[in-house]
């Protein structure tokens, strides 16, 4: 097993497999349509990988991006080397008996696999990836798959109920009982909703300023669990344009070494000593190491608010306020939600973040975070700037749908963060079944809590 080397294979996640594919790494076959990294020519490198049709369609988006494998779906053929005497025989036959005889002999040898022989004794040996420690089917990958399908609910069965596939243009919302559809910014008339058409001269709506400010600092979330982080980063970056007389705006915008000396928050440099003490104790690394990629996965309402507060400090001239509003349909109305969000959008010194369930607004998936970019008075819709750019473009959501999405329950909306995960075992950190996940949630003292919105404002 020591001779095994990892091989990167890039597959088109939008194309379901119809038949087995054989990827030849020896350079003898035409693989121009697949991106396979070159490997050293030595006896310790597998020369061929056979990928058979598997349950690829049931895997979620994150698993598709990380690679797909199941028991028996991928195997590496034993190390092989050429038989030089076959090649010599073909050349000699061609010289003495003519091209037709040589060609026939060569074709027969190729069909019978006589050019290759196993470097081990006997028949070719199949090296199962199941026997490779830290292989593709590692616990980390299973944890990622469970997070994708079990927690964020990105499964093929769900997508089939809400066709068409959201990864393909045009982005059309699934069927819904709501009378008004979602309108994505890929629609020709979607940008017109940013305008104020109530006056004789059409101009940018007072509710649309945040769209331009947030868009300038909004990056796609770096994985399926970082939607809350990506949303908070976009908000912090949008506030860097606010200036006050004495130059102290009270916003701590990190300076990533990549962009130095220009302040620009990223999903890496947003974390500091304050966030370690108030949001999550460990970040960086993969599943089971990064606290956001460890059960319960992602960030809840209080954690996102604390993440913002760590970068909105008290200053000489500016006080920032971060307000959490849980949406309880038994105590709050759509009108109250609209009042809060519209006032914040009209205030150039305020920003809005919403935590909602995608399925409740007519999209594929579960709990999610996004900043709000605008409101259309004409259509009574709010513009969500989706940080999962690889999945959905910005979308206009009718106010009643958005209210429904926020008045849902987060199964672990409250837990003993930021240090509760430190008591988890390695198996609990990489929980990848419903039973293991339930046990871990109990150990973290998870409690269900409503979703809602967070408003950042300047006093």
C-alpha positions in Angstrom: 0.0 0.0 0.0 3.0 2.3 0.5 3.2 2.8 -3.3 -0.3 4.4 -3.5 -0.4 8.0 -4.5 -3.4 10.2 -4.4 -4.8 11.1 -7.9 -7.0 14.1 -8.5 -9.9 13.6 -10.8 -12.2 16.5 -11.9 -15.7 15.5 -12.8 -18.6 17.6 -14.0 -21.0 17.5 -11.0 -23.9 18.5 -13.2 -23.6 15.4 -15.4 -24.9 12.2 -13.9 -22.9 9.2 -14.9 -24.5 7.0 -17.6 -21.8 4.3 -18.0 -18.5 3.3 -16.5 -15.6 5.5 -17.2 -12.0 4.3 -17.4 -9.3 6.9 -16.7 -6.0 5.8 -18.1 -3.0 7.5 -16.5 -0.3 6.1 -18.7 -1.0 8.6 -21.5 -2.0 5.9 -24.0 -5.7 6.8 -24.3 -7.5 9.9 -25.2 -8.5 11.6 -22.0 -8.7 15.2 -23.3 -12.2 15.6 -21.9 -11.2 14.9 -18.4 -8.7 16.8 -16.1 -6.4 14.3 -14.6 -3.1 15.3 -13.0 0.0 13.7 -14.3 1.7 11.1 -12.2 5.4 10.0 -12.1 6.2 7.0 -14.3 7.3 4.4 -11.8 6.2 1.0 -10.7 4.5 2.3 -7.6 1.9 4.3 -9.3 -1.5 2.9 -10.4 -1.8 3.1 -14.2 -5.6 2.9 -14.4 -8.7 3.8 -12.4 -12.1 2.4 -13.2 -15.1 4.4 -12.0 -18.4 2.5 -12.3 -21.9 4.0 -12.0 -22.8 4.6 -8.4 -25.4 6.3 -6.4 -23.9 9.6 -7.5 -27.3 11.3 -8.0 -28.1 10.9 -4.3 -25.0 12.7 -3.1 -25.3 16.4 -2.1 -23.4 19.3 -3.6 -20.6 19.3 -1.1 -20.0 15.6 -1.6 -20.0 16.1 -5.4 -17.3 18.8 -5.1 -15.2 16.7 -2.7 -15.5 13.6 -4.9 -17.8 10.7 -4.9 -17.2 7.1 -3.8 -19.1 4.2 -2.3 -18.2 0.6 -1.6 -17.0 -0.9 -4.8 -17.5 2.2 -6.9 -13.8 2.9 -7.3 -10.9 0.5 -7.5 -7.3 0.7 -8.6 -5.9 -2.0 -10.8 -2.7 -3.5 -9.6 0.6 -2.0 -10.7 1.4 -3.0 -14.3 4.3 -2.9 -16.6 4.7 -3.5 -20.3 5.8 -6.8 -22.0 8.5 -5.7 -24.4 8.6 -9.1 -26.3 5.1 -8.6 -27.6 6.1 -5.2 -29.1 9.2 -6.8 -30.7 7.1 -9.6 -32.2 4.7 -7.2 -33.8 7.5 -5.1 -35.3 9.2 -8.3 -36.7 5.9 -9.6 -38.1 5.3 -6.3 -39.9 8.8 -6.3 -41.4 8.7 -9.9 -42.6 5.0 -10.6 -43.3 3.6 -7.2 -44.2 1.5 -4.5 -42.5 -1.8 -6.4 -42.5 -0.3 -9.3 -40.5 1.5 -7.0 -38.1 -1.6 -4.9 -37.6 -3.8 -7.9 -36.9 -1.3 -9.3 -34.4 -1.1 -6.0 -32.6 -4.9 -5.6 -32.5 -5.3 -9.1 -31.1 -2.7 -8.5 -28.4 -4.3 -5.2 -27.4 -7.8 -6.8 -27.1 -6.4 -9.6 -25.0 -4.5 -7.3 -22.7 -1.2 -8.9 -23.6 0.7 -5.6 -23.4 0.4 -5.5 -19.7 1.1 -7.9 -16.8 0.7 -7.6 -13.1 3.8 -6.8 -11.2 2.6 -9.2 -8.6 2.4 -13.0 -9.1 -0.7 -14.5 -10.6 -3.7 -12.7 -11.8 -4.2 -8.9 -11.6 -4.9 -7.9 -8.0 -7.7 -5.4 -7.2 -6.7 -2.8 -4.6 -9.8 -1.7 -2.8 -9.9 1.8 -1.6 -11.7 0.5 1.5 -8.3 -1.0 2.6 -6.5 2.3 2.3 -6.2 4.1 5.6 -7.2 7.8 5.4 -8.6 7.0 1.9 -11.5 8.5 0.1 -14.1 6.9 2.4 -12.6 8.4 5.5 -14.7 9.4 8.5 -14.0 13.1 7.6 -15.7 12.6 4.2 -18.6 10.8 5.6 -19.0 13.6 8.1 -19.1 16.1 5.2 -21.6 14.0 3.3 -23.8 13.8 6.4 -23.6 17.5 7.0 -24.5 18.1 3.4 -27.5 15.7 3.3 -28.6 15.3 6.9 -28.1 18.8 8.2 -28.3 21.2 5.1 -30.8 18.8 3.4 -29.2 19.0 -0.1 -30.3 15.6 -1.3 -31.2 14.3 -4.8 -34.6 13.2 -3.6 -35.4 16.7 -2.4 -34.2 18.2 -5.7 -36.3 15.9 -7.7 -39.4 17.2 -5.8 -38.3 20.7 -6.6 -37.1 20.4 -10.2 -35.5 21.9 -12.2 -32.0 21.5 -10.9 -30.9 24.8 -9.3 -27.4 24.4 -10.7 -28.6 25.0 -14.2 -29.8 28.2 -15.9 -32.4 29.7 -16.0 -32.9 29.7 -12.2 -36.5 28.9 -11.8 -38.2 28.5 -8.4 -39.8 25.1 -7.5 -43.6 24.8 -7.6 -45.1 26.5 -4.5 -48.5 27.2 -3.1 -47.6 30.8 -2.7 -49.3 33.1 -5.3 -46.1 35.1 -6.1 -43.0 33.5 -7.5 -39.4 34.1 -6.6 -37.6 36.4 -9.1 -33.9 35.8 -9.6 -31.5 38.5 -10.9 -31.0 36.4 -13.9 -34.5 37.5 -15.0 -34.5 40.4 -17.5 -36.7 42.6 -15.4 -35.2 41.8 -12.0 -32.9 44.8 -11.9 -35.7 47.1 -12.6 -37.0 46.4 -9.1 -34.0 48.2 -7.7 -35.4 51.4 -9.1 -38.0 53.8 -7.7 -40.7 54.1 -10.3 -43.1 56.1 -8.1 -41.8 59.5 -9.3 -41.7 61.0 -12.8 -37.9 60.5 -13.0 -36.8 57.0 -12.5 -34.0 56.7 -10.0 -32.4 54.2 -7.6 -34.7 53.4 -4.8 -33.9 54.6 -1.2 -34.1 50.9 -0.2 -31.4 49.8 -2.7 -28.3 51.5 -1.4 -27.3 48.4 0.5 -27.3 46.3 -2.6 -24.3 48.2 -4.0 -22.4 48.5 -0.7 -22.8 44.8 0.3 -22.1 43.5 -3.2 -18.7 45.2 -3.2 -17.6 43.0 -0.3 -19.6 39.8 -0.8 -17.7 36.6 -1.5 -19.1 33.1 -2.0 -19.1 31.0 1.2 -16.0 28.8 1.2 -18.0 25.7 2.2 -21.5 24.5 3.0 -21.3 25.5 6.7 -19.8 29.0 6.3 -23.0 30.9 5.2 -23.2 32.8 8.5 -19.5 33.7 8.3 -19.7 34.8 4.7 -22.8 37.0 5.5 -21.1 38.6 8.4 -18.0 39.3 6.4 -20.0 40.9 3.6 -21.7 43.2 6.2 -18.3 44.2 7.8 -16.9 45.0 4.4 -19.9 47.1 3.5 -19.4 49.3 6.6 -15.8 50.2 5.6 -17.2 53.0 3.4 -18.7 54.8 6.4 -16.6 57.7 7.4 -16.9 60.2 10.3 -15.3 63.5 11.0 -12.4 62.3 13.2 -11.7 59.3 11.0 -12.8 56.7 13.6 -15.8 54.9 12.3 -15.8 52.2 15.0 -15.5 49.4 12.4 -12.6 46.9 12.8 -12.1 45.7 9.2 -9.3 43.1 9.1 -6.4 43.4 6.6 -5.8 40.1 4.9 -2.1 39.7 4.0 -3.2 39.0 0.4 -4.7 42.4 0.1 -2.4 44.4 2.4 -2.4 47.3 3.0 -6.1 47.6 2.0 -8.6 46.6 4.7 -10.9 43.8 3.4 -12.4 41.1 5.6 -12.3 37.5 4.5 -13.7 34.3 5.9 -10.3 33.5 7.3 -9.1 36.8 8.9 -12.6 37.6 10.4 -11.7 35.4 13.3 -9.6 36.7 16.2 -9.2 36.4 19.9 -12.6 38.0 20.5 -14.4 35.5 18.2 -12.5 32.6 19.9 -13.8 33.7 23.3 -17.4 34.5 22.1 -18.3 32.7 18.9 -16.3 29.5 18.3 -13.2 28.2 20.0 -11.5 26.6 17.0 -11.5 27.5 13.3 -9.5 26.3 10.3 -8.9 22.8 9.2 -11.4 20.2 8.1 -14.4 18.4 9.7 -13.9 17.7 13.4 -11.2 20.4 13.7 -12.9 23.5 12.5 -15.8 24.1 15.0 -18.1 25.4 12.2 -17.5 22.1 10.3 -18.2 20.1 13.5 -21.6 19.3 15.0 -23.9 21.2 15.3 -22.5 22.8 12.1 -22.7 26.4 11.1 -23.5 29.4 13.3 -26.7 30.3 15.1 -28.3 33.7 15.6 -26.3 34.6 18.7 -23.0 33.5 17.2 -23.4 35.6 14.1 -24.4 38.6 16.2 -21.3 38.1 18.4 -19.1 37.7 15.4 -20.3 41.1 14.2 -19.9 42.7 17.6 -16.2 41.6 17.7 -15.6 44.0 14.8 -18.0 46.8 15.8 -16.4 48.2 18.9 -17.2 51.3 20.9 -15.4 54.3 19.5 -15.1 58.0 20.4 -17.8 59.1 18.1 -19.7 56.0 17.0 -21.7 53.4 18.9 -22.8 50.3 17.0 -25.8 48.2 18.0 -26.5 44.6 16.9 -30.1 43.6 17.4 -31.4 40.0 17.2 -35.1 39.5 16.3 -36.5 36.0 16.5 -39.5 35.7 14.2 -42.4 34.1 16.1 -45.5 34.0 14.0 -47.7 33.7 17.1 -46.4 37.1 18.4 -45.2 38.9 15.3 -46.8 39.9 12.0 -45.5 40.2 8.5 -46.2 44.0 8.8 -43.9 44.3 11.8 -41.1 42.4 10.0 -41.5 44.7 6.9 -41.4 47.8 9.1 -38.1 46.8 10.7 -36.4 45.7 7.5 -37.6 48.7 5.4 -36.4 51.2 8.1 -33.0 49.5 8.2 -32.7 49.5 4.4 -33.6 53.2 4.2 -30.9 54.0 6.8 -27.4 54.2 5.1 -25.8 53.3 8.5 -27.8 50.0 9.0 -27.5 46.5 7.6 -29.7 43.4 7.7 -28.8 39.7 7.9 -31.6 37.1 7.7 -31.5 33.5 8.9 -34.2 31.3 7.2 -35.1 27.9 6.0 -34.6 27.6 2.2 -37.4 25.1 1.7 -39.9 27.4 3.3 -39.3 30.1 0.7 -39.3 27.7 -2.2 -35.7 26.7 -2.6 -33.7 23.5 -2.2 -31.9 23.1 1.2 -32.3 23.9 4.9 -31.1 26.6 7.2 -29.2 29.4 5.6 -27.9 33.0 6.1 -27.9 35.9 3.6 -27.7 39.7 3.7 -30.7 41.7 2.5 -29.8 44.1 -0.3 -33.1 45.9 -1.2 -36.9 46.1 -1.0 -39.3 46.7 -3.9 -42.3 48.7 -2.8 -44.1 47.9 -6.1 -43.8 44.1 -5.8 -43.5 43.9 -2.0 -40.4 41.7 -2.2 -37.0 41.7 -0.5 -33.7 41.1 -2.3 -31.6 38.4 -0.7 -27.9 38.4 -1.7 -27.2 34.7 -1.5 -23.7 33.9 -0.3 -24.0 30.4 -1.8 -23.2 31.9 -5.2 -22.5 28.5 -6.7 -26.1 27.5 -5.9 -28.4 30.5 -6.3 -28.0 34.0 -7.6 -29.6 36.9 -5.7 -33.3 36.5 -5.5 -36.4 38.7 -4.8 -38.5 37.0 -2.2 -42.1 38.1 -1.5 -42.4 39.4 2.1 -44.8 36.7 3.2 -42.5 34.0 1.9 -39.5 35.5 3.7 -41.6 35.7 6.9 -42.4 32.0 6.6 -38.7 31.2 6.0 -37.6 33.0 9.2 -40.4 31.8 11.4 -38.9 28.3 11.3 -37.1 26.3 14.0 -33.3 25.8 14.1 -32.9 22.4 15.8 -29.8 23.6 17.6 -30.4 27.3 17.7 -28.9 27.4 21.2 -26.0 25.3 22.6 -23.1 25.6 25.0 -20.8 27.5 22.6 -18.0 28.5 22.2 -16.3 25.8 24.2 -18.8 23.0 24.3 -17.2 21.1 21.4 -14.0 20.7 23.4 -15.6 17.9 25.3 -16.5 15.9 22.2 -14.6 12.7 21.3 -13.1 12.3 17.9 -16.0 10.0 16.9 -18.6 12.6 18.0 -16.8 15.3 16.1 -17.1 13.3 13.0 -20.6 12.1 13.6 -22.0 10.9 10.2 -25.2 9.0 11.1 -28.5 10.2 12.6 -27.8 8.2 15.8 -24.3 9.6 16.3 -25.5 13.1 15.5 -28.4 12.9 18.0 -26.0 11.8 20.7 -23.6 14.6 20.0 -26.4 17.2 20.0 -27.5 16.0 23.4 -23.9 16.3 24.7 -23.8 19.9 23.4 -27.1 20.7 25.2 -28.7 21.7 21.9 -32.1 23.4 22.2 -34.4 24.3 19.3 -34.9 28.0 18.7 -36.6 30.2 16.1 -34.8 31.8 13.2 -35.1 35.5 12.4 -33.0 38.5 11.4 -30.2 40.6 12.8 -30.0 44.4 12.3 -26.7 46.3 12.6 -27.3 50.0 13.2 -25.3 53.0 14.3 -26.5 55.0 17.3 
